[in-house]
């Protein structure tokens, strides 16, 4: 063998996100000067550089190169021993290539994110939420959950209460939030609460949420009951004071007199109605005349349901934006938001309000890997006026792999449906 390559045998422990070096000694036992190039193999290959990239070694001499390892904090690099190899390639005698092998111990690290979906629920009974927990570290984690509210007005039920999450995966836990006391009637009550996501041995993540408790008796029901009672009372009065005396009366003359009297009252009511109609018409004509003299055009205000969808295709590793402009003379009140991520893509979806001066206010920020379809109820409607824009920004980190797809998509497919009301002033 004309080439001998030896790796430094000193044990190396490397924390992802940091750097470590290993020296490689090359000896040329050939009779001519040999130039060597290097190729790193194994899981750490793309995170390793060799300095210098090539060297020339005289016969009977040795030279040293340095392997620089700098793996990022990525769940794809597991904790524990990771083997690698370095192929040493002679230029003059390529058949004499050698492959020394080594091992680096990768230290464990944890990186956990969590998101509450939706942040606000509503209903007469329980509110339904889901907590998405993403393990971005390189070791499995065990996570426990808790829920609290300051007034002690809510009961929290988890399914399951503890989850084990493998590196690079997302776990979803169902949360039912139920008010302790019922609400029969009156105004809806907002119960703010917090959710604690506690990785075992790690730092707790606190998420904010709220439940809008609605009364079990609709607001229109008391009015309807009063209307029914009033109608029943009127029917009773009509029976006792009009129908019953008329039916019990056997005197033909009395009946005739009552009929004549009723006819007279009807004529009087007819005349009064006509007078009122004439007076109303006169008042309307007068008002129109005053408006015309003042040069004020009549206006009409209309309110209608608002329902519009934004969607975008974003290449992997890039960002895209789509926007919704509020129409002239209109105001939009956003009450609900429906998100769509059918491919299971990884990335961020942000929704912002852009003012006429270009300033931007972020309203929502979601991790796309945490949902396929998600509904977000807005507790207090968000109002957008003329000149403002709703902008949806999508950062595509990794394209999902939808089942039964004929081919792998080359971009993230993301959408959002905006629901609310639109008020328009028409001249």
Residue, then its C-alpha position, 0 to 999 in steps of 0.5 A: x500500500x503506497x498511501x496510509x491515512x490515519x484519523x485522530x483517535x481522540x473521542x469527539x463530542x459535538x453539540x449540533x449548532x457548534x463546531x468540532x475538528x478532527x485531524x487526518x494524517x496522510x503518508x505517501x510511501x510511493x516513489x513519486x510526489x502524490x496529490x490527494x483529494x478528499x471525499x467525506x462520507x456518511x450522515x455528516x458529509x454535507x456538514x463537513x469541510x476539509x482544509x485544505x481541499x487538496x495536498x501534495x505529499x513527497x515520497x516518504x513524507x506525511x501531511x495533515x489536513x483538518x476535518x471541520x464538522x458543523x452540523x445544524x440543530x436538526x432532528x435529522x441528526x440523531x443523538x448518539x454515536x454517528x460514524x463517518x468515513x473519508x475517502x482519500x483519492x490519490x491523483x497519480x494512483x487512484x487505485x490506491x485510494x484508502x477509506x479511514x473511518x471515525x466516529x463522532x458522538x452527537x449531543x442531545x438537544x431539545x427544541x419544542x414549539x406548541x400552538x393552540x387551535x383555535x385560540x377562541x372557542x364558543x358555545x352553550x356547553x364545551x368548547x373544543x380545542x387542539x394543542x399541536x406540539x412539534x418536537x424539533x429536537x433530536x431525542x424523543x420527548x414526553x409532554x404533559x398538559x395543564x389548563x388554568x383560568x383566574x376565576x376557576x370558571x372552567x373545567x379542562x379535559x385532555x385526551x390524552x393527558x401525556x404524549x410521547x413525541x419522536x424527533x421531527x414529528x408533531x403530536x395533537x392533543x384534544x382539549x375540551x373546555x367546559x364552564x363550571x356554571x351554566x348561563x341561562x340568559x343574558x350576555x355571553x361571557x368570555x373566559x380567558x385561560x392559559x394552557x401549559x405544555x410541559x416537556x419532561x425535563x424542559x421549560x414549560x410553554x404557556x399558550x393563551x386562549x379563551x372560551x365564549x360562553x353563550x346563554x342556553x336561552x337564546x336572546x330572542x326567546x323571552x321576546x317571543x314568549x312575551x309576544x305569545x302572552x300578549x297575543x293570548x291576552x288580546x284574544x281573551x279580551x276580545x272574547x270577553x268584551x266583543x265576541x261573547x256579549x255579541x253571541x249571547x245577545x238575543x235581541x235583534x235590535x241590539x245586534x243591529x245597533x252594534x253593527x251600525x256603531x261598528x260601521x260608523x267607527x270603521x268609517x271614522x278609522x278609515x278617514x283617520x288613516x287617510x289623514x295620517x297617510x296624507x300628513x306623512x306624504x306631506x312631511x316626506x315631500x317637505x324633507x326632500x325639499x329641504x335636502x335638495x335646497x341644502x345640496x345634500x344627496x340621499x345616502x343608503x347604507x347596506x350590510x351584507x355577508x362577506x366571504x372571500x378566499x385567499x390562496x397561494x402556491x409557494x416554492x420550497x424555501x421561498x416566501x409569497x404574499x397575496x392580499x385582499x383590498x377593502x372596497x371603496x366606501x366599505x368596512x369589513x368586520x372579520x368574525x371567522x377564519x378557515x385555514x387550509x393546508x391540504x398537503x401537510x406542508x411545513x412553514x409559517x402562515x401569517x395574516x397582517x393588516x396593512x395601513x394606507x401609510x404602509x405600516x403593518x400589524x401582524x394579526x395571526x401567525x400559524x405553524x402550517x405543520x400543525x393543521x390540515x384544515x383549521x377554523x379560527x373564531x375571532x372573539x371580538x370582530x376585527x374591522x378593516x376600513x377603506x384603504x387598508x389591506x389584508x395580507x396573507x404571507x406564506x413561508x414554505x420550509x418543506x413541501x408535504x407528501x400528500x397520500x395518493x398524489x400522482x407526483x410529489x408537489x414542488x411547492x406549498x399549497x396554502x389557503x385562508x377563507x375570510x368570513x364576516x360582514x361588509x357594510x357599504x355606504x352608497x351615494 
